């Protein structure tokens, strides 16, 4: 079981954080992991993406050319990475920002109004990335909610312990949205 992901968006949307948490969660769950960041010309506001592989088997190549999962936190990210998504793969879209239609019918699409959910259900719109992470978990087999919560406890609680509970809440909001809407 292997998940090859590209997580993408504008700098400042938390795409690197999502990738780091997924890689850390995989590591804590005794899986093989790879995380490779890629930044555009500017940090905040420019484009950013990362490649993440989480696998039960050895990772022979950390390069993700044909992802099984793509996260598009903005329109340019969807435009850039949708063509690379393998047939049958999952496109997770932050529908609060991405308004463009998906031009492929051979992929699964999960549209999450991440900003609205984060603002209304969590009280912090800037946790949209964690809401998306929760939605992804509802559709992934390689990691569980417990795996990601363990990673949050190690990463978030180490620097900002006051943020742990709200990050866990945002994860659950994303997962529940997928389950409640049968997406």
C-alpha positions in Angstrom: 0.0 0.0 0.0 1.6 3.2 -1.2 0.2 6.8 -1.5 2.1 9.2 -3.7 0.9 12.7 -3.1 1.5 16.2 -4.4 0.2 18.9 -2.1 0.1 22.4 -3.6 -1.1 25.9 -3.2 0.1 29.5 -2.5 2.9 30.0 0.0 1.3 30.7 3.4 -1.6 28.2 2.9 0.1 25.5 4.9 0.9 23.0 2.2 4.4 22.3 3.6 2.9 21.8 7.0 0.4 19.3 5.6 3.2 17.4 3.9 5.4 17.4 7.0 2.6 16.1 9.2 1.8 13.3 6.7 5.4 12.3 6.5 5.9 12.4 10.2 2.7 10.4 10.8 3.9 7.8 8.4 7.2 7.6 10.1 5.5 7.2 13.5 3.3 4.5 12.0 6.5 2.5 11.0 6.0 3.3 7.3 8.5 4.3 4.7 8.2 8.1 3.9 9.6 10.7 1.6 8.9 14.5 1.7 10.3 16.9 -0.9 9.4 20.6 -0.7 9.4 22.9 -3.7 8.9 26.7 -3.5 8.2 29.3 -6.1 10.1 32.5 -6.4 8.5 34.1 -3.4 7.8 32.3 -0.1 4.5 33.7 1.1 2.1 34.3 -1.7 4.1 32.5 -4.4 3.5 28.9 -5.4 4.5 26.1 -3.2 4.2 22.3 -3.3 5.6 19.2 -1.8 5.8 15.6 -2.8 5.0 13.1 -0.1 5.2 9.3 -0.3 3.9 7.1 2.4 4.3 3.4 1.9 4.4 0.0 3.6 7.2 -0.9 1.2 10.6 0.5 0.5 10.6 3.7 -1.5 13.0 3.3 -4.4 12.5 6.8 -5.9 11.3 9.8 -4.0 10.2 11.7 -7.1 6.5 11.8 -7.7 5.7 12.0 -11.4 2.3 10.2 -11.3 0.7 11.0 -8.0 -2.2 8.9 -6.7 -3.5 12.0 -4.8 -3.2 15.7 -5.5 -4.3 18.5 -3.2 -5.0 21.8 -4.9 -5.4 24.6 -2.5 -5.7 27.1 -5.3 -6.6 27.2 -9.0 -3.1 27.4 -10.5 -2.2 24.2 -8.5 -5.1 22.4 -9.9 -4.2 23.5 -13.4 -0.6 22.5 -13.0 -0.9 19.1 -11.2 -4.3 17.7 -12.5 -2.7 16.4 -15.7 -0.1 14.4 -13.8 -2.7 12.7 -11.5 -2.9 9.0 -12.3 -6.2 7.7 -13.7 -8.4 6.7 -10.8 -6.5 9.0 -8.5 -8.0 11.5 -6.0 -8.0 15.2 -6.5 -8.7 17.1 -3.3 -9.8 20.6 -4.0 -10.1 23.6 -1.7 -13.4 24.7 -3.2 -13.4 27.9 -1.2 -10.8 29.2 -3.6 -10.7 26.8 -6.6 -13.7 27.6 -8.9 -12.4 26.0 -12.1 -14.1 22.8 -13.3 -12.2 19.6 -13.3 -11.4 18.7 -16.9 -10.9 15.0 -16.5 -13.5 12.3 -15.9 -11.1 9.5 -15.1 -10.2 10.8 -11.6 -12.1 11.1 -8.3 -12.8 14.6 -7.1 -13.3 15.7 -3.5 -14.3 19.3 -3.1 -13.9 20.7 0.4 -15.1 24.3 1.3 -12.0 24.5 3.6 -12.0 28.2 4.5 -15.7 28.2 5.3 -15.5 25.0 7.4 -12.4 26.2 9.2 -14.0 29.6 10.0 -17.5 28.4 10.9 -16.7 25.1 12.7 -13.2 25.7 14.1 -13.2 29.5 14.4 -9.9 30.0 12.5 -10.0 30.2 8.7 -6.3 29.8 8.6 -6.7 26.1 9.6 -8.2 25.4 6.2 -5.2 23.2 5.4 -5.8 21.0 8.5 -9.5 20.7 7.5 -8.3 19.5 4.0 -5.9 17.1 5.7 -8.8 15.6 7.7 -10.8 15.2 4.5 -7.9 13.5 2.9 -7.6 11.1 5.8 -11.2 10.1 5.3 -10.3 8.8 1.8 -6.8 7.3 2.5 -5.9 3.8 3.5 -2.3 4.3 4.3 -2.7 6.5 7.4 -5.3 6.9 10.1 -6.6 9.8 12.2 -4.7 8.3 15.1 -1.4 8.4 13.1 -1.9 12.1 12.2 -2.9 13.0 15.7 0.3 11.4 17.0 2.3 13.5 14.5 0.5 16.7 15.6 1.3 15.9 19.2 5.0 15.6 18.4 5.2 18.5 16.0 2.6 21.1 17.0 2.5 20.5 20.8 6.3 20.7 20.9 6.3 24.3 19.7 2.7 25.6 20.4 0.9 23.3 22.8 -2.1 25.6 22.9 -2.7 24.8 19.2 -2.9 21.0 19.5 -6.6 20.8 20.4 -7.8 23.2 17.7 -5.7 21.4 15.1 -7.3 18.1 16.2 -10.7 19.7 15.9 -9.9 20.9 12.4 -8.9 17.4 11.4 -12.2 16.0 12.7 -14.2 18.7 10.9 -12.6 17.7 7.5 -13.2 14.0 8.2 -16.8 14.5 9.3 -17.6 16.7 6.3 -16.6 13.9 4.0 -18.5 11.3 6.0 -21.7 13.4 6.5 -21.9 14.3 2.9 -21.0 10.8 1.7 -18.3 12.1 -0.5 
